[in-house]
Amino acid sequence: MEDIKDTLRESREFFRGQEGSIAARLAVLPKGSVKSIKKGGELYFYLQYRKGRSVKTDYLGKEVPAELREKLAERKRLEKELGRVRERLNLLRTRRDNETDFVDPLLAILRKLTEEKAWDAGLEIIGSWCFLLYQKHFPIEKYALKTDDLDILIPRPLKGKAFDLAGYLQRLGFSQHFNADGSTYFSGGGMKVDFLAKEGREGVKRPRLVRGMAVTPQELRYLEILFAEPLVLKVARGVKAKVPAPAAFLLHKLVVSTLPERRGKKEKDLRQAVYVAKYALTDRAESARLVRLWQGLPRKWKARVRKALDEAWNAVPLEQRIVQRMREVLP
């Protein structure tokens, strides 16, 4: 499990590098904003910017040079990106001292799931911990995550035997809680364990108990793609975790990023999707899987993916080349 802790530490170096790269680019881009004044029925444009304590104004003429507009727009995107990078560096600094608090319970849970052959029953680790495991096993760029929550995807029906997962978590020191919809989650040891299942088609609105496991997962839309061609990864000696294929993970992240209820997590969803795409587009097997899964998506899902890629263009400005490549692969 030291590898996971190393991944968190390496993330700091990644973001320090990004901070330096962005700052270097900003140093050569023009500052300020374009202002216009109407004289004699015609518009005249000026570039207004601050230099020291004073505000300077440069005359541009009757038109704003296209190159200047592009560079000012780039500056705006990069300044926003720099703020995000520094937020993540602050997050990683605050997590440094209590990494063990949430890594150790995670290892215990994954060990139990491995011993009980939960991966054979179809359970998967999804969400931020899945992304962190990708970073451990694949050449995926580091990204600072708030990794307290462990999301466990449960299939219906189970493919193998059930076991008392709720009881085990309680013996481990976790407390059971209920969401407003009646679904259950557990908290303890510095982390939270959530359970998810794909939304039923029979019109059942309230979450349903998974008998034998004594947990009631929250039922959500668009989760079924995460069951397509999953992988089992080694976490530690004698400990494994089943996760969605990277191609399925990134398509799911793109789709759900467009949902109104994900507005607060949109930027994280898009970034994780783009970073995983950088690997998927360069690995032959994963690239083929991505195209295969894309071809099987419903038309409305594809429309959401296209919308998400349009939003990713500005949300992840340093990765616009990857976003454009995704547009070409997922037409």
Order of alpha helices (4+ residues) and beta strands (2+ residues): alpha-beta-beta-beta-alpha-alpha-beta-alpha-beta-alpha-beta-beta-beta-beta-beta-beta-alpha-alpha-alpha-alpha-alpha
